[in-house]
Amino acid sequence: MDGVSGTGLHLVLGEEELLVERAVEAIVAQARAGEPGAELRRLRAAETTPVLLAEVLAPSLFAEARVVVVLAVHEAGKDLGEALLAHAADLPDGMTLAVQHSGGARNKALADAIRKAGAEVVTCPQIRWPNERQAFVKAEVKRLGGAISPGTDEVLVDAVGSDLRELAAATAQLVADTGGRIDEAAVRRYHRGRAEVYGWDIADLALAGNRAGALEALRWAQSLGVPSVVLADALASGLRTLARVGAAGRGDPNRLAGQLGMPPGKVRRAQAQVRGWRPDGLAEAFAAAAEANADVKGVAADADWALEHAVLRICDAHGR
């Protein structure tokens, strides 16, 4: 996300919700730095009329500072778009106008015209790929004044998942709890209670054929009350990852990560795991995971036993 400057007209381009919110907050904070009492009005283009827009952007009798945020102008009709451009070209003193557009083709001419009117542009591109989420984590750590060891960003994304808000919250917590120096051990320690990490650990151990380790991890997760459905899903997800990476071949993990939509570290682990599998064994493992998924959703009387049985079947299928 780019920064903001001192102009009264702003264009926020993009639809990554967290980054858009931060951009708007920065614009509001900037306006209130000079005018602490500046009033804030938020409008959504699809619910706004030219009359309402004129009302909120009209010069104040007492020259009071205001910040008006118009969201999703890609949804604006022709009349509102024309009204926005007219007001953008002649903002009253003390007025800050922030306009948010998705950055796509819809109403692109309106966004371009607002840019040409002198708007300060803030870009908030959507974060889709694992490497982009890892870059976001690194940027968050730096923004918060911390440091993160090489490769730990991959581990954190693997542990937390793709939700940007959760990644931001987890990163902030880690910076606070570690004194600003984050390594892989800290990530695993902090996320030791998370269902996703337990599922991932159990699946990795089972796919490596490690019976004792997989059973120990499974029983520990069960003792902490991790839902059986989550654990069964993790086994199935690990097998799907193994099959996808195996089918992709032995290429460079960084290149394959982009093609498969996975973190490079996950691709590397799967490439190491797949060497111990043959087609018949993989078919048996998939069958075990599928049965476990059905069992924990009501087919079996004892979900814990069903999961243990599935883990043992997957371990036994390794190398077969």
C-alpha positions, 0 to 999 in steps of 0.5 A: 500500500502506497502512502498519502500526502497532503492533498484534499483529494484521494483515490484509493485503488483496490479491493483488499479490504484490510489495506483499503481500511488502513488507507482510509484510516491514514487519510482521516488521521492526516486530515485530523492531524491539522484539524482534530475535530474534522467530521467524518462521513462515509458513503457507499456509491450504490446508496448515494445520490447526487443530492446527498453528495452535494449536501455532505460536500457543501461548504460549511457556514463556519468553515469546519473541516470535514472528511468524506469517504465514498466507497465502491465508486465502481458501483456508481451510476452515471449521474453520481459519477458526474457529480463526483467529478464536479465536486472533486474539481472544486473542493471547499477549503477544509474538505478532504474527499477520499474515493475508493475504486476496486481498480477493475474495468468497471467505471475505470474512466471515472477512476482515471478522471479522479486521478487526473483531477489531482488525486493522491493515489493509494494502491491496495492490490488484492493479495492472492498468492502465498508469496504475496502473503509472505511479503505482507508478513515481512512488511508488517513486521518491519512496519511494527519495528520488528525483524523476522528470520529467513523462511519464518514468513512461510511458516507463519503463513502456513500456520495462520492461513490466507486471511489477511486480518488473521495474519496481521493480528498474529504478526502483531502479537508475535512482535509484541511477545518476542520483543520484535525478533521472530523466528520459526520456534516462536511461531510454532510456540505461539501457535501450538494451540491452534487446530490448523497447526496440529492438523498440519503436524499430524498429517506430515508425520503420517505422510512420512510413515511415522506411526509413533509420532503421528499417534502421539500428535493425534492424541495430544490434539484430541486431549486438547479438544481439537475438533475431529472434523478439523483433524480429518480435513487436515489428513485429506488436505495433506494427501491432496497436497502430496498428490498435486505436488507429485503430479507437478514433478520435481521442479523448482519449489519457488516456481511450482509454488506460484503455479500451485498456489502454495508456499514454497516451504509447503511444496518442498515438504511435499516433494520430500514426502512424495518420494516415499509413496507409490500409486497403490499406497497413495490410493489406500491412504486416500481411501483411509482419509475419505472414510475418516472424513465420513466417520467423524461426521457421524458414521462412526460411533467413536470419532477418536478411534476412527481418526486413529485407525485412519492415521495408522492406515496412512502410515502403513500405506507409506512405502507400499 
